[in-house]
């Protein structure tokens, strides 16, 4: 998906809520865009606007707190340049 910036992510609405799409090893991956600290929506860089928690958009891992749990993975597939939740 060409809309996903390199070294960052793209927050989009999905049937189960907002997700952050990113690229990992040439594939599109998705994680919940809900910060695991207090539930705010993170931005495309993986940063929470409330308290500054930072997440890796490609893995969901916590890079900086106060959040201490990773973002939940969301299964997706890519077909014809579009991404679908599965």
matplotlib code that plots the C-alpha trace (Angstrom):
import matplotlib.pyplot as plt

x = [0.0, 1.7, -0.1, 1.9, 4.9, 8.4, 9.6, 6.2, 2.5, -0.9, -3.8, -7.1, -10.6, -11.4, -14.4, -13.1, -11.8, -8.8, -5.6, -2.1, -0.9, 2.8, 5.3, 7.4, 9.7, 7.8, 4.3, 1.6, 1.0, -1.6, -1.9, -4.6, -4.1, -5.4, -2.6, -2.4, -1.8, -5.1, -6.8, -6.0, -5.5, -1.9, -0.6, 1.1, 4.5, 3.2, 3.1, 0.3, -0.8, -1.8, 1.4, 4.0, 4.1, 5.8, 5.2, 7.0, 4.3, 5.7, 5.8, 3.5, 6.3, 6.6, 9.6, 8.9, 6.4, 4.4, 2.6, 4.0, 2.0, 2.5, -0.2, -2.5, -1.8, -4.7, -4.7, -4.9, -4.4, -3.3, -4.8, -4.7, -3.1, -5.8, -5.7, -8.5, -9.0, -9.3]
y = [0.0, 3.1, 5.4, 4.0, 6.2, 4.6, 4.3, 5.3, 4.2, 5.3, 5.4, 4.3, 3.3, -0.4, -2.5, -3.1, 0.4, 2.5, 0.7, 1.7, 0.2, -0.1, -2.1, -4.9, -7.0, -5.9, -6.8, -4.6, -5.2, -3.7, -3.0, -1.4, 2.4, 2.5, 3.4, 0.7, 3.2, 5.2, 4.5, 7.5, 7.1, 7.2, 9.0, 7.7, 7.8, 5.6, 8.4, 8.9, 12.5, 12.2, 11.2, 10.6, 6.8, 5.7, 2.4, 0.8, 1.0, -2.2, -4.4, -2.7, -2.8, -0.1, 2.1, 4.6, 4.7, 5.2, 2.5, -0.9, -3.2, -3.5, -2.7, -5.6, -7.1, -7.0, -9.6, -8.1, -9.2, -7.2, -7.7, -5.5, -2.6, -2.6, -3.8, -5.9, -6.9, -10.7]
z = [0.0, -1.2, 1.3, 4.2, 4.9, 5.2, 8.8, 10.1, 10.0, 8.9, 11.3, 9.7, 10.7, 10.6, 11.6, 15.1, 15.7, 14.6, 13.6, 12.6, 9.3, 8.8, 6.6, 8.0, 5.8, 2.7, 4.1, 5.6, 9.3, 11.6, 15.3, 17.4, 17.4, 21.0, 23.5, 26.1, 28.9, 28.9, 25.6, 23.5, 19.8, 18.8, 15.7, 12.6, 14.3, 17.1, 19.7, 22.2, 22.5, 26.2, 28.0, 25.2, 25.1, 21.9, 20.0, 17.1, 14.3, 12.6, 15.7, 18.3, 20.8, 23.5, 22.8, 25.7, 28.5, 30.6, 28.6, 29.5, 27.2, 23.4, 20.9, 20.0, 16.6, 14.1, 11.3, 7.8, 4.2, 1.2, -2.2, -5.2, -3.3, -0.7, 2.9, 4.5, 8.1, 8.4]

ax = plt.figure().add_subplot(projection="3d")
ax.plot(x, y, z, "-o")
ax.set_aspect("equal")
plt.show()
